[in-house]
Amino acid sequence: NAGVTQTPKFQVLKTGQSMTLQCAQDMNHNSMYWYRQDPGMGLRLIYYSASEGTTDKGEVPNGYNVSRLNKREFSLRLESAAPSQTSVYFCASSEDPSLYTGELFFGEGSRLTVL
Amino acid sequence: AQKVTQAQTEISVVEKEDVTLDCVYETRDTTYYLFWYKQPPSGELVFLIRRNSFDEQNEISGRYSWNFQKSTSSFNFTITASQVVDSAVYFCALSENNAGNMLTFGGGTRLMVKP
């Protein structure tokens, strides 16, 4: 039972490079999320997808783009990486928000360093 | 705007001690949900509990207990007879009624339980 799988787990980029973080869930969840975790700031929502075919901005969307490829997959792209994007990124999924449960299932995180 | 504050950034206790993690929240909604998540060293966040704003009953689950007080906007988490395996970062989170499963997290409290 894989749950939420993120790749890669670690990545080092130079300023200006681009990359995509991949996320897949096997729980048939409708909603998916991307958070970033920074020391002392908890987790902040970057983008979310309430259902397949929809995406919306969260609290800190600048510098990122997302794609909900299908129900299982939700990718996060950094077009031109900046040192301020050095962080640990978490993908999460949940059941349909209209059935509100509040329980998110998280991946193990992707540690990104931008030099 | 909603906000969650965890004033304790780090707590260190000796095994078998009781420890309380504080959480204070701000919201303008009358209907909202409060959560605690645990982040063990492996990285992924694990859901512990959900409380809605209309249920102020305290909850106990084994060695864990939660004290929700609307009068002080607090949702504190107590671990009784702590164990080394309780060492983790603990996050309190809040979601307003119309926010679906989108959570606002506190900055987290790192708990270290020493043998």
gemmi code that builds the backbone of each chain (N, CA, C; Angstrom):
import gemmi

chains = {
    "A": [
        ("ASN", (0.847, -1.191, 0.000), (0.000, 0.000, 0.000), (0.885, 1.244, 0.000)),
        ("ALA", (1.100, 1.840, -1.191), (2.094, 2.903, -1.315), (1.584, 4.224, -0.747)),
        ("GLY", (0.301, 4.549, -0.868), (-0.207, 5.818, -0.361), (0.137, 6.948, -1.316)),
        ("VAL", (0.931, 7.917, -0.822), (1.350, 9.061, -1.624), (2.852, 8.935, -1.879)),
        ("THR", (3.219, 8.944, -3.143), (4.615, 8.765, -3.519), (5.126, 10.011, -4.214)),
        ("GLN", (6.243, 10.526, -3.740), (6.860, 11.716, -4.344), (8.222, 11.366, -4.905)),
        ("THR", (8.543, 11.973, -6.042), (9.887, 11.859, -6.608), (10.319, 13.190, -7.198)),
        ("PRO", (11.611, 13.535, -7.138), (12.647, 12.826, -6.399), (12.573, 13.145, -4.908)),
        ("LYS", (13.329, 12.432, -4.103), (13.382, 12.697, -2.666), (14.373, 13.813, -2.342)),
        ("PHE", (15.398, 13.937, -3.155), (16.404, 14.983, -2.968), (16.767, 15.558, -4.328)),
        ("GLN", (17.024, 16.865, -4.365), (17.431, 17.507, -5.609), (18.204, 18.768, -5.275)),
        ("VAL", (19.292, 18.983, -6.000), (20.063, 20.221, -5.890), (20.017, 20.904, -7.251)),
        ("LEU", (19.633, 22.160, -7.249), (19.532, 22.927, -8.483), (20.402, 24.173, -8.396)),
        ("LYS", (20.741, 24.696, -9.540), (21.372, 26.009, -9.587), (20.286, 27.049, -9.860)),
        ("THR", (20.525, 28.259, -9.419), (19.581, 29.342, -9.664), (19.275, 29.442, -11.156)),
        ("GLY", (17.979, 29.514, -11.474), (17.561, 29.635, -12.864), (17.192, 28.323, -13.532)),
        ("GLN", (17.607, 27.210, -12.949), (17.250, 25.919, -13.530), (15.780, 25.615, -13.253)),
        ("SER", (15.242, 24.702, -14.045), (13.854, 24.293, -13.841), (13.799, 22.832, -13.444)),
        ("MET", (12.719, 22.462, -12.793), (12.517, 21.063, -12.457), (11.052, 20.827, -12.090)),
        ("THR", (10.680, 19.557, -12.139), (9.326, 19.157, -11.793), (9.361, 18.116, -10.691)),
        ("LEU", (8.561, 18.343, -9.667), (8.354, 17.347, -8.617), (7.095, 16.556, -8.970)),
        ("GLN", (7.237, 15.245, -8.892), (6.122, 14.380, -9.248), (5.455, 13.833, -8.001)),
        ("CYS", (4.147, 13.653, -8.075), (3.406, 13.086, -6.961), (2.314, 12.182, -7.507)),
        ("ALA", (2.170, 11.011, -6.894), (1.115, 10.090, -7.291), (0.504, 9.465, -6.047)),
        ("GLN", (-0.817, 9.287, -6.080), (-1.496, 8.633, -4.956), (-2.346, 7.484, -5.494)),
        ("ASP", (-2.425, 6.434, -4.675), (-3.144, 5.238, -5.121), (-4.376, 4.975, -4.262)),
        ("MET", (-4.910, 6.022, -3.636), (-6.049, 5.862, -2.737), (-7.355, 6.332, -3.369)),
        ("ASN", (-7.319, 6.640, -4.658), (-8.503, 7.111, -5.379), (-9.065, 8.403, -4.779)),
        ("HIS", (-8.181, 9.230, -4.239), (-8.619, 10.500, -3.669), (-8.870, 11.525, -4.763)),
        ("ASN", (-9.835, 12.391, -4.505), (-10.144, 13.442, -5.472), (-9.228, 14.644, -5.346)),
        ("SER", (-8.835, 14.969, -4.125), (-8.106, 16.217, -3.891), (-6.630, 15.969, -3.633)),
        ("MET", (-5.813, 16.865, -4.176), (-4.366, 16.771, -3.972), (-3.795, 18.148, -3.700)),
        ("TYR", (-2.666, 18.179, -2.997), (-2.113, 19.434, -2.494), (-0.592, 19.408, -2.576)),
        ("TRP", (-0.020, 20.605, -2.725), (1.417, 20.775, -2.571), (1.673, 21.798, -1.471)),
        ("TYR", (2.483, 21.389, -0.487), (2.891, 22.258, 0.599), (4.405, 22.388, 0.572)),
        ("ARG", (4.889, 23.478, 1.146), (6.321, 23.592, 1.429), (6.500, 23.774, 2.921)),
        ("GLN", (7.576, 23.201, 3.437), (7.878, 23.283, 4.861), (9.192, 24.002, 5.064)),
        ("ASP", (9.147, 25.079, 5.818), (10.337, 25.858, 6.147), (10.454, 25.954, 7.658)),
        ("PRO", (11.669, 25.982, 8.176), (11.869, 25.992, 9.634), (11.084, 27.107, 10.309)),
        ("GLY", (10.353, 26.732, 11.353), (9.607, 27.708, 12.143), (8.333, 28.215, 11.505)),
        ("MET", (8.073, 27.811, 10.257), (6.894, 28.350, 9.565), (5.853, 27.277, 9.286)),
        ("GLY", (6.081, 26.099, 9.747), (5.110, 25.045, 9.507), (5.039, 24.708, 8.028)),
        ("LEU", (3.882, 24.276, 7.609), (3.654, 23.963, 6.200), (2.755, 25.038, 5.601)),
        ("ARG", (3.112, 25.478, 4.410), (2.306, 26.477, 3.714), (1.862, 25.924, 2.368)),
        ("LEU", (0.595, 26.164, 2.074), (-0.002, 25.609, 0.876), (0.446, 26.385, -0.358)),
        ("ILE", (0.933, 25.670, -1.362), (1.392, 26.302, -2.598), (0.250, 26.312, -3.618)),
        ("TYR", (-0.230, 25.127, -3.954), (-1.342, 24.944, -4.881), (-2.127, 23.727, -4.419)),
        ("TYR", (-3.361, 23.674, -4.857), (-4.153, 22.485, -4.599), (-5.048, 22.199, -5.798)),
        ("SER", (-5.527, 20.971, -5.833), (-6.444, 20.535, -6.874), (-7.597, 19.836, -6.176)),
        ("ALA", (-8.735, 20.493, -6.143), (-9.890, 19.931, -5.441), (-10.407, 18.677, -6.144)),
        ("SER", (-10.270, 18.646, -7.444), (-10.694, 17.472, -8.203), (-9.943, 17.463, -9.527)),
        ("GLU", (-10.009, 16.346, -10.219), (-9.321, 16.237, -11.508), (-9.811, 17.338, -12.438)),
        ("GLY", (-8.849, 18.032, -13.044), (-9.209, 19.076, -13.994), (-9.256, 20.466, -13.404)),
        ("THR", (-9.085, 20.576, -12.081), (-9.097, 21.900, -11.457), (-7.847, 22.106, -10.625)),
        ("THR", (-7.341, 23.331, -10.640), (-6.236, 23.687, -9.756), (-6.466, 25.105, -9.255)),
        ("ASP", (-5.982, 25.378, -8.048), (-6.134, 26.711, -7.464), (-4.907, 27.075, -6.661)),
        ("LYS", (-4.681, 28.375, -6.543), (-3.545, 28.868, -5.786), (-3.805, 28.745, -4.296)),
        ("GLY", (-2.725, 28.485, -3.587), (-2.779, 28.490, -2.137), (-2.172, 29.768, -1.596)),
        ("GLU", (-1.478, 29.642, -0.487), (-0.928, 30.814, 0.192), (0.333, 31.368, -0.473)),
        ("VAL", (1.169, 30.485, -1.049), (2.460, 30.931, -1.587), (2.689, 30.375, -2.993)),
        ("PRO", (1.904, 30.776, -3.986), (1.996, 30.180, -5.321), (3.076, 30.759, -6.237)),
        ("ASN", (3.620, 31.924, -5.898), (4.534, 32.610, -6.819), (5.788, 31.783, -7.083)),
        ("GLY", (6.110, 31.636, -8.355), (7.298, 30.898, -8.767), (7.037, 29.433, -9.049)),
        ("TYR", (5.779, 29.027, -8.932), (5.412, 27.623, -9.127), (4.271, 27.485, -10.127)),
        ("ASN", (4.231, 26.329, -10.767), (3.075, 25.946, -11.570), (2.746, 24.496, -11.258)),
        ("VAL", (1.497, 24.122, -11.484), (1.091, 22.749, -11.209), (0.316, 22.189, -12.389)),
        ("SER", (0.275, 20.866, -12.425), (-0.537, 20.159, -13.414), (-1.200, 18.971, -12.742)),
        ("ARG", (-2.519, 18.912, -12.865), (-3.203, 17.701, -12.393), (-3.339, 16.816, -13.619)),
        ("LEU", (-2.418, 15.897, -13.770), (-2.294, 15.099, -14.980), (-3.461, 14.137, -15.145)),
        ("ASN", (-3.916, 13.586, -14.071), (-5.065, 12.679, -14.025), (-5.469, 12.581, -12.561)),
        ("LYS", (-6.347, 11.682, -12.225), (-6.809, 11.632, -10.843), (-5.681, 11.249, -9.890)),
        ("ARG", (-4.736, 10.460, -10.360), (-3.671, 9.947, -9.502), (-2.515, 10.919, -9.324)),
        ("GLU", (-2.239, 11.745, -10.338), (-0.969, 12.463, -10.366), (-1.124, 13.984, -10.331)),
        ("PHE", (-0.250, 14.617, -9.570), (-0.282, 16.075, -9.411), (1.164, 16.542, -9.332)),
        ("SER", (1.618, 17.274, -10.352), (3.023, 17.666, -10.396), (3.196, 19.139, -10.068)),
        ("LEU", (4.363, 19.464, -9.546), (4.718, 20.839, -9.181), (5.966, 21.228, -9.955)),
        ("ARG", (5.917, 22.334, -10.681), (7.047, 22.752, -11.511), (7.613, 24.090, -11.047)),
        ("LEU", (8.926, 24.123, -10.963), (9.653, 25.358, -10.730), (10.277, 25.744, -12.067)),
        ("GLU", (9.836, 26.836, -12.651), (10.309, 27.223, -13.985), (11.710, 27.812, -13.951)),
        ("SER", (11.982, 28.618, -12.925), (13.299, 29.259, -12.804), (13.619, 29.325, -11.320)),
        ("ALA", (14.292, 28.306, -10.838), (14.478, 28.149, -9.394), (15.273, 29.311, -8.794)),
        ("ALA", (14.885, 29.671, -7.566), (15.545, 30.725, -6.805), (15.939, 30.175, -5.436)),
        ("PRO", (16.992, 30.721, -4.822), (17.403, 30.233, -3.501), (16.268, 30.249, -2.478)),
        ("SER", (15.307, 31.175, -2.615), (14.182, 31.247, -1.672), (13.262, 30.031, -1.786)),
        ("GLN", (13.447, 29.247, -2.825), (12.631, 28.053, -2.989), (13.286, 26.813, -2.390)),
        ("THR", (14.422, 27.008, -1.755), (15.032, 25.921, -0.982), (14.087, 25.558, 0.149)),
        ("SER", (13.667, 24.314, 0.189), (12.629, 23.920, 1.139), (12.422, 22.417, 1.056)),
        ("VAL", (11.548, 21.931, 1.929), (11.066, 20.557, 1.810), (9.635, 20.633, 1.300)),
        ("TYR", (9.375, 19.912, 0.228), (8.063, 19.968, -0.415), (7.286, 18.689, -0.113)),
        ("PHE", (6.037, 18.880, 0.256), (5.174, 17.744, 0.565), (3.961, 17.749, -0.344)),
        ("CYS", (3.686, 16.583, -0.877), (2.446, 16.354, -1.587), (1.486, 15.656, -0.629)),
        ("ALA", (0.212, 15.964, -0.750), (-0.793, 15.317, 0.104), (-2.054, 15.076, -0.710)),
        ("SER", (-2.864, 14.165, -0.231), (-4.141, 13.909, -0.888), (-5.216, 13.717, 0.171)),
        ("SER", (-6.466, 13.866, -0.261), (-7.587, 13.659, 0.655), (-8.827, 13.295, -0.137)),
        ("GLU", (-9.815, 12.801, 0.565), (-11.093, 12.516, -0.070), (-11.734, 13.828, -0.530)),
        ("ASP", (-12.799, 13.706, -1.255), (-13.539, 14.850, -1.756), (-13.776, 15.854, -0.634)),
        ("PRO", (-13.347, 17.121, -0.773), (-13.491, 18.102, 0.307), (-14.935, 18.377, 0.666)),
        ("SER", (-15.869, 18.095, -0.231), (-17.259, 18.337, 0.119), (-17.736, 17.343, 1.167)),
        ("LEU", (-17.004, 16.268, 1.333), (-17.324, 15.297, 2.373), (-16.453, 15.526, 3.589)),
        ("TYR", (-15.991, 16.693, 3.724), (-14.948, 17.133, 4.633), (-14.535, 16.177, 5.748)),
        ("THR", (-13.301, 15.764, 5.702), (-12.764, 14.927, 6.781), (-11.584, 15.599, 7.455)),
        ("GLY", (-10.897, 16.429, 6.691), (-9.737, 17.102, 7.243), (-8.512, 16.244, 7.327)),
        ("GLU", (-8.623, 14.965, 6.999), (-7.450, 14.112, 7.114), (-6.709, 14.108, 5.793)),
        ("LEU", (-5.501, 14.625, 5.822), (-4.635, 14.600, 4.664), (-3.652, 13.443, 4.800)),
        ("PHE", (-3.349, 12.828, 3.667), (-2.344, 11.772, 3.626), (-1.138, 12.354, 2.907)),
        ("PHE", (0.004, 12.319, 3.572), (1.191, 12.985, 3.060), (2.200, 11.998, 2.485)),
        ("GLY", (2.947, 12.485, 1.507), (4.128, 11.774, 1.047), (5.282, 12.029, 2.003)),
        ("GLU", (6.424, 11.453, 1.703), (7.586, 11.556, 2.591), (8.378, 12.835, 2.411)),
        ("GLY", (8.019, 13.609, 1.427), (8.694, 14.887, 1.230), (9.813, 14.817, 0.207)),
        ("SER", (10.073, 15.969, -0.411), (11.177, 16.123, -1.376), (12.004, 17.310, -0.919)),
        ("ARG", (13.270, 17.040, -0.633), (14.142, 18.120, -0.145), (14.840, 18.757, -1.331)),
        ("LEU", (14.572, 20.041, -1.540), (15.134, 20.770, -2.678), (16.065, 21.864, -2.188)),
        ("THR", (17.247, 21.893, -2.755), (18.221, 22.945, -2.446), (18.537, 23.701, -3.724)),
        ("VAL", (18.414, 25.021, -3.668), (18.737, 25.859, -4.828), (19.963, 26.698, -4.477)),
        ("LEU", (21.022, 26.509, -5.243), (22.282, 27.201, -4.957), (22.399, 28.515, -5.721)),
    ],
    "B": [
        ("ALA", (-8.275, 36.643, 8.791), (-7.466, 35.538, 8.296), (-7.162, 34.565, 9.436)),
        ("GLN", (-7.062, 33.308, 9.067), (-6.813, 32.314, 10.102), (-5.321, 32.202, 10.390)),
        ("LYS", (-5.036, 31.864, 11.651), (-3.647, 31.785, 12.079), (-3.535, 30.772, 13.195)),
        ("VAL", (-2.428, 30.055, 13.217), (-2.155, 29.073, 14.266), (-0.778, 29.351, 14.841)),
        ("THR", (-0.700, 29.442, 16.160), (0.567, 29.735, 16.820), (0.939, 28.608, 17.777)),
        ("GLN", (2.124, 28.082, 17.586), (2.694, 27.111, 18.516), (3.934, 27.771, 19.101)),
        ("ALA", (3.779, 28.316, 20.282), (4.839, 29.148, 20.860), (6.080, 28.339, 21.232)),
        ("GLN", (5.912, 27.078, 21.528), (7.045, 26.227, 21.921), (7.688, 25.660, 20.658)),
        ("THR", (8.897, 26.095, 20.354), (9.550, 25.562, 19.161), (10.204, 24.222, 19.444)),
        ("GLU", (10.693, 24.058, 20.690), (11.364, 22.813, 21.035), (11.130, 22.490, 22.504)),
        ("ILE", (10.827, 21.232, 22.784), (10.661, 20.777, 24.165), (11.479, 19.509, 24.341)),
        ("SER", (12.171, 19.438, 25.464), (12.937, 18.243, 25.781), (12.470, 17.702, 27.124)),
        ("VAL", (12.141, 16.426, 27.160), (11.704, 15.788, 28.402), (12.429, 14.452, 28.539)),
        ("VAL", (12.360, 13.933, 29.745), (12.906, 12.609, 30.001), (11.753, 11.612, 29.939)),
        ("GLU", (12.060, 10.437, 29.434), (11.041, 9.401, 29.293), (10.216, 9.283, 30.576)),
        ("LYS", (8.922, 9.067, 30.381), (7.908, 8.882, 31.434), (7.368, 10.198, 31.990)),
        ("GLU", (7.969, 11.308, 31.597), (7.405, 12.597, 31.997), (6.165, 12.881, 31.160)),
        ("ASP", (5.250, 13.670, 31.709), (4.107, 14.162, 30.948), (4.539, 15.466, 30.268)),
        ("VAL", (3.986, 15.713, 29.090), (4.347, 16.932, 28.373), (3.111, 17.474, 27.650)),
        ("THR", (2.965, 18.793, 27.664), (1.847, 19.435, 26.976), (2.361, 20.357, 25.895)),
        ("LEU", (1.820, 20.189, 24.706), (2.155, 21.031, 23.566), (1.024, 22.036, 23.366)),
        ("ASP", (1.379, 23.307, 23.317), (0.365, 24.353, 23.253), (0.044, 24.730, 21.807)),
        ("CYS", (-1.219, 25.089, 21.601), (-1.667, 25.553, 20.290), (-2.724, 26.627, 20.499)),
        ("VAL", (-2.506, 27.794, 19.922), (-3.473, 28.891, 19.980), (-3.839, 29.255, 18.551)),
        ("TYR", (-5.111, 29.478, 18.303), (-5.553, 29.744, 16.941), (-6.367, 31.028, 16.864)),
        ("GLU", (-6.460, 31.552, 15.651), (-7.287, 32.719, 15.379), (-8.142, 32.428, 14.152)),
        ("THR", (-9.414, 32.732, 14.253), (-10.306, 32.587, 13.109), (-11.527, 33.455, 13.325)),
        ("ARG", (-12.124, 33.907, 12.240), (-13.350, 34.701, 12.330), (-14.588, 33.825, 12.134)),
        ("ASP", (-14.372, 32.615, 11.665), (-15.509, 31.724, 11.423), (-16.035, 31.143, 12.732)),
        ("THR", (-17.305, 30.841, 12.748), (-17.866, 30.165, 13.913), (-17.792, 28.653, 13.753)),
        ("THR", (-17.632, 28.221, 12.506), (-17.466, 26.789, 12.233), (-16.076, 26.555, 11.688)),
        ("TYR", (-15.322, 25.774, 12.392), (-13.958, 25.507, 11.964), (-13.522, 24.163, 12.548)),
        ("TYR", (-12.342, 23.716, 12.087), (-11.845, 22.406, 12.496), (-10.392, 22.551, 12.934)),
        ("LEU", (-10.039, 21.833, 13.940), (-8.681, 21.856, 14.474), (-8.078, 20.462, 14.383)),
        ("PHE", (-6.772, 20.423, 14.149), (-6.093, 19.149, 13.924), (-4.743, 19.138, 14.633)),
        ("TRP", (-4.285, 17.934, 14.886), (-2.894, 17.714, 15.248), (-2.321, 16.657, 14.311)),
        ("TYR", (-1.101, 16.954, 13.832), (-0.352, 16.016, 13.013), (1.000, 15.770, 13.664)),
        ("LYS", (1.503, 14.560, 13.465), (2.833, 14.189, 13.958), (3.764, 13.973, 12.777)),
        ("GLN", (4.979, 14.516, 12.855), (5.977, 14.297, 11.814), (7.172, 13.594, 12.438)),
        ("PRO", (7.233, 12.275, 12.318), (8.379, 11.535, 12.870), (9.620, 11.782, 12.027)),
        ("PRO", (10.771, 11.291, 12.463), (12.019, 11.511, 11.715), (11.953, 11.035, 10.266)),
        ("SER", (11.096, 10.090, 9.953), (10.987, 9.609, 8.569), (10.447, 10.675, 7.629)),
        ("GLY", (9.749, 11.686, 8.167), (9.381, 12.836, 7.354), (7.914, 13.032, 7.060)),
        ("GLU", (7.178, 11.975, 6.795), (5.792, 12.178, 6.393), (4.923, 12.527, 7.600)),
        ("LEU", (3.964, 13.407, 7.387), (3.077, 13.806, 8.471), (1.974, 12.776, 8.644)),
        ("VAL", (1.640, 12.536, 9.904), (0.618, 11.552, 10.233), (-0.495, 12.230, 11.016)),
        ("PHE", (-1.709, 12.045, 10.568), (-2.896, 12.625, 11.206), (-3.101, 12.002, 12.582)),
        ("LEU", (-3.365, 12.852, 13.595), (-3.637, 12.353, 14.938), (-5.085, 12.543, 15.351)),
        ("ILE", (-5.601, 13.765, 15.152), (-6.951, 14.038, 15.645), (-7.564, 15.210, 14.898)),
        ("ARG", (-8.877, 15.221, 14.811), (-9.658, 16.325, 14.269), (-10.737, 16.693, 15.294)),
        ("ARG", (-10.960, 17.982, 15.444), (-12.014, 18.472, 16.336), (-12.791, 19.551, 15.596)),
        ("ASN", (-14.125, 19.559, 15.700), (-14.865, 20.680, 15.129), (-15.194, 21.677, 16.242)),
        ("SER", (-15.523, 22.883, 15.828), (-15.669, 23.991, 16.768), (-16.871, 23.841, 17.701)),
        ("PHE", (-17.757, 22.910, 17.404), (-18.936, 22.744, 18.244), (-18.770, 21.632, 19.279)),
        ("ASP", (-17.618, 21.003, 19.257), (-17.394, 19.884, 20.155), (-16.217, 20.200, 21.068)),
        ("GLU", (-16.517, 20.713, 22.268), (-15.451, 21.091, 23.186), (-15.091, 19.996, 24.165)),
        ("GLN", (-15.642, 18.825, 23.948), (-15.279, 17.713, 24.831), (-13.822, 17.371, 24.673)),
        ("ASN", (-13.164, 17.161, 25.784), (-11.783, 16.700, 25.711), (-11.752, 15.266, 25.212)),
        ("GLU", (-10.665, 14.918, 24.584), (-10.558, 13.565, 24.034), (-9.307, 12.893, 24.539)),
        ("ILE", (-9.437, 11.616, 24.815), (-8.297, 10.819, 25.273), (-8.173, 9.607, 24.366)),
        ("SER", (-6.933, 9.362, 23.942), (-6.663, 8.173, 23.150), (-5.368, 7.574, 23.660)),
        ("GLY", (-5.470, 6.591, 24.495), (-4.276, 5.989, 25.094), (-3.525, 6.997, 25.939)),
        ("ARG", (-2.283, 7.251, 25.578), (-1.466, 8.212, 26.334), (-1.658, 9.643, 25.855)),
        ("TYR", (-2.425, 9.807, 24.792), (-2.630, 11.126, 24.211), (-3.959, 11.709, 24.690)),
        ("SER", (-3.964, 13.000, 24.953), (-5.215, 13.681, 25.263), (-5.177, 15.092, 24.706)),
        ("TRP", (-6.365, 15.607, 24.417), (-6.467, 16.924, 23.814), (-7.469, 17.757, 24.601)),
        ("ASN", (-7.110, 19.016, 24.833), (-7.941, 19.938, 25.599), (-8.309, 21.108, 24.701)),
        ("PHE", (-9.569, 21.175, 24.297), (-10.047, 22.226, 23.404), (-10.823, 23.240, 24.234)),
        ("GLN", (-10.403, 24.496, 24.220), (-11.092, 25.548, 24.959), (-11.335, 26.733, 24.036)),
        ("LYS", (-12.582, 26.922, 23.646), (-12.926, 28.036, 22.761), (-12.713, 29.369, 23.449)),
        ("SER", (-12.912, 29.424, 24.761), (-12.791, 30.694, 25.490), (-11.390, 31.280, 25.379)),
        ("THR", (-10.394, 30.424, 25.247), (-9.015, 30.890, 25.130), (-8.441, 30.590, 23.745)),
        ("SER", (-9.290, 30.099, 22.832), (-8.849, 29.749, 21.466), (-7.619, 28.841, 21.506)),
        ("SER", (-7.713, 27.815, 22.300), (-6.571, 26.914, 22.434), (-6.985, 25.464, 22.211)),
        ("PHE", (-6.043, 24.697, 21.716), (-6.268, 23.270, 21.458), (-4.966, 22.556, 21.803)),
        ("ASN", (-4.782, 22.301, 23.084), (-3.522, 21.770, 23.581), (-3.495, 20.251, 23.576)),
        ("PHE", (-2.304, 19.723, 23.446), (-2.080, 18.286, 23.278), (-1.147, 17.806, 24.386)),
        ("THR", (-1.602, 16.816, 25.152), (-0.796, 16.289, 26.248), (-0.437, 14.829, 25.989)),
        ("ILE", (0.829, 14.524, 26.181), (1.289, 13.141, 26.121), (1.633, 12.723, 27.545)),
        ("THR", (1.001, 11.680, 28.009), (1.238, 11.180, 29.359), (2.279, 10.067, 29.313)),
        ("ALA", (3.167, 10.074, 30.283), (4.213, 9.032, 30.344), (4.912, 8.915, 28.994)),
        ("SER", (5.565, 9.983, 28.584), (6.177, 10.045, 27.253), (7.176, 8.911, 27.035)),
        ("GLN", (7.327, 8.559, 25.774), (8.262, 7.511, 25.371), (9.165, 8.050, 24.283)),
        ("VAL", (10.302, 7.404, 24.101), (11.266, 7.837, 23.091), (10.612, 7.887, 21.710)),
        ("VAL", (9.702, 6.968, 21.448), (9.043, 6.924, 20.132), (8.132, 8.127, 19.892)),
        ("ASP", (7.862, 8.895, 20.949), (7.058, 10.104, 20.781), (7.879, 11.264, 20.222)),
        ("SER", (9.179, 11.092, 20.148), (10.045, 12.140, 19.610), (9.665, 12.422, 18.161)),
        ("ALA", (9.309, 13.665, 17.899), (8.830, 14.043, 16.570), (8.558, 15.542, 16.578)),
        ("VAL", (8.191, 16.050, 15.422), (7.670, 17.417, 15.343), (6.156, 17.308, 15.272)),
        ("TYR", (5.488, 18.087, 16.092), (4.029, 18.045, 16.143), (3.468, 19.368, 15.629)),
        ("PHE", (2.491, 19.242, 14.733), (1.872, 20.421, 14.136), (0.408, 20.499, 14.518)),
        ("CYS", (-0.006, 21.691, 14.909), (-1.407, 22.001, 15.086), (-1.877, 22.693, 13.800)),
        ("ALA", (-3.106, 22.465, 13.402), (-3.593, 23.055, 12.156), (-5.068, 23.418, 12.288)),
        ("LEU", (-5.481, 24.336, 11.433), (-6.843, 24.868, 11.481), (-7.412, 24.931, 10.074)),
        ("SER", (-8.692, 24.621, 9.953), (-9.372, 24.817, 8.687), (-10.728, 25.450, 8.936)),
        ("GLU", (-11.035, 26.473, 8.173), (-12.333, 27.106, 8.305), (-13.373, 26.355, 7.495)),
        ("ASN", (-14.614, 26.549, 7.795), (-15.697, 25.735, 7.254), (-15.721, 25.700, 5.737)),
        ("ASN", (-15.476, 26.839, 5.116), (-15.584, 26.897, 3.668), (-14.273, 26.603, 2.955)),
        ("ALA", (-13.262, 26.182, 3.705), (-11.941, 25.978, 3.112), (-11.704, 24.538, 2.703)),
        ("GLY", (-12.718, 23.705, 2.770), (-12.529, 22.306, 2.410), (-11.452, 21.680, 3.254)),
        ("ASN", (-10.555, 20.984, 2.611), (-9.480, 20.329, 3.347), (-8.211, 21.153, 3.359)),
        ("MET", (-8.294, 22.444, 3.127), (-7.095, 23.272, 3.136), (-6.801, 23.696, 4.561)),
        ("LEU", (-5.633, 23.346, 5.000), (-5.241, 23.571, 6.387), (-4.235, 24.687, 6.509)),
        ("THR", (-4.352, 25.448, 7.593), (-3.313, 26.398, 7.989), (-2.581, 25.783, 9.166)),
        ("PHE", (-1.272, 25.618, 8.997), (-0.470, 24.955, 10.021), (0.229, 25.960, 10.923)),
        ("GLY", (0.435, 25.548, 12.174), (1.330, 26.278, 13.057), (2.772, 25.952, 12.699)),
        ("GLY", (3.698, 26.617, 13.374), (5.107, 26.437, 13.058), (5.704, 25.117, 13.537)),
        ("GLY", (4.956, 24.401, 14.350), (5.430, 23.096, 14.820), (6.198, 23.175, 16.132)),
        ("THR", (6.133, 22.104, 16.894), (6.901, 21.956, 18.129), (7.705, 20.667, 18.041)),
        ("ARG", (9.020, 20.804, 18.168), (9.875, 19.608, 18.144), (9.958, 19.055, 19.551)),
        ("LEU", (9.514, 17.835, 19.722), (9.562, 17.161, 21.016), (10.672, 16.132, 21.015)),
        ("MET", (11.553, 16.250, 21.984), (12.622, 15.266, 22.141), (12.430, 14.562, 23.470)),
        ("VAL", (12.261, 13.266, 23.422), (12.100, 12.461, 24.622), (13.370, 11.657, 24.823)),
        ("LYS", (14.046, 11.919, 25.923), (15.330, 11.258, 26.180), (15.118, 10.062, 27.091)),
        ("PRO", (15.870, 9.001, 26.860), (15.712, 7.802, 27.700), (16.238, 8.031, 29.113)),
    ],
}
model = gemmi.Model(1)
for chain_id, residues in chains.items():
    chain = gemmi.Chain(chain_id)
    for i, (resn, *xyz) in enumerate(residues, 1):
        res = gemmi.Residue()
        res.name, res.seqid = resn, gemmi.SeqId(i, " ")
        for name, pos in zip(("N", "CA", "C"), xyz):
            atom = gemmi.Atom()
            atom.name, atom.element = name, gemmi.Element(name[0])
            atom.pos, atom.b_iso = gemmi.Position(*pos), 0.0
            res.add_atom(atom)
        chain.add_residue(res)
    model.add_chain(chain)
structure = gemmi.Structure()
structure.add_model(model)
structure.setup_entities()
